[in-house]
Amino acid sequence: MDAHRPSLSTSHSTISRALSSDLNGLILFDLTNQPGSTLAFSPHCIKTVVDLAILNIGYERQRLTFHQVRTDLEARTQPGVTVPSVEMSDGTHLVDSWAIAEFLAKHHPEGHKLFPTMTSKRMALFLSEVGRTFLTPNLGPLVMPSVAAKLDDESRRYFVEEKLGKERFNKMSAIGAEERQAYIDGAKKVLGTVEAMLGCNDSGTSSTSSSPWLDSGESPSHADAILYGFVVFSRMAGKETYGKLWNGFPSIKAWIEAMDKWIGEGITKDYVQW
């Protein structure tokens, strides 16, 4: 998970009104690389972008750099705040993509869409754990140097010296072709399980559903949002590495194409382009 969940004192009726799909009272604080940029690369922020789209929630998207998160957003919220962070229409803040998803699932009138089946939350928890223990450790060394290169000076200093640490960052920046391939292979080991999930239904047999989504529903769920966040994040590793990671899995490749089409060009235009 990307942060902790703060306590909320807002009543259920107020929350329901604040989250109504015909209101635009929410602000999503997202991460970008430089002031004024719209480049999207944070896996955690993409999860929340997808969740808000699933529920058709209108919101204002404010893109902040690492430096702005540590200064402007901290001044607005609390020390140590992370993104994604959602500001409600009453000024209440909620951080952490998982906490935001659970909150929306509980309080939005159509919140069940985030966890639409009996196994949905279990699948989402599995993918969160896979992301934490396998994808992040293997994708990080492939992606972080490219992220650092695109940051403004103040954000790069924070990212290299404080968030990652110079020794860790220098080690990532110095990996050779053989080590790079080892990280790719490490990520692909767990992606094979995801490939099987996309090709099977709940009973474990080959799926005949026409739905491309992990939950075989009418729209993506939070499980799809989690995996998609890592897809977008991995684009920062470059076209060749991205292809080595994902193109060997036909079901995942088709799912990525479906997710890109579903979320729309208004969102995908902000991903790193090759």
Secondary structure, 3 states (H helix, E strand, C coil): CCCCCCCCCCCHHHHHHHCCCCCCCEEEEEECCCCCCCCCCCHHHHHHHHHHHHCCCCEEEEEECHHHHHHHHHHHCCCCCCCCEEECCCCCEEECHHHHHHHHHHHCCCHHHHCCCCCHHHHHHHHHHHHHHHHHHHHHHHHHHHHHHHCCHHHHHHHHHHHHCHHHHHHHHCCCHHHHHHHHHHHHHHHHHHHHHHCECCCCCECCCCCCCCCCCCCCCHHHHHHHHHHHHHHHHCHHHHHHHHCCCHHHHHHHHHHHHHHCHHHHCCCCCC
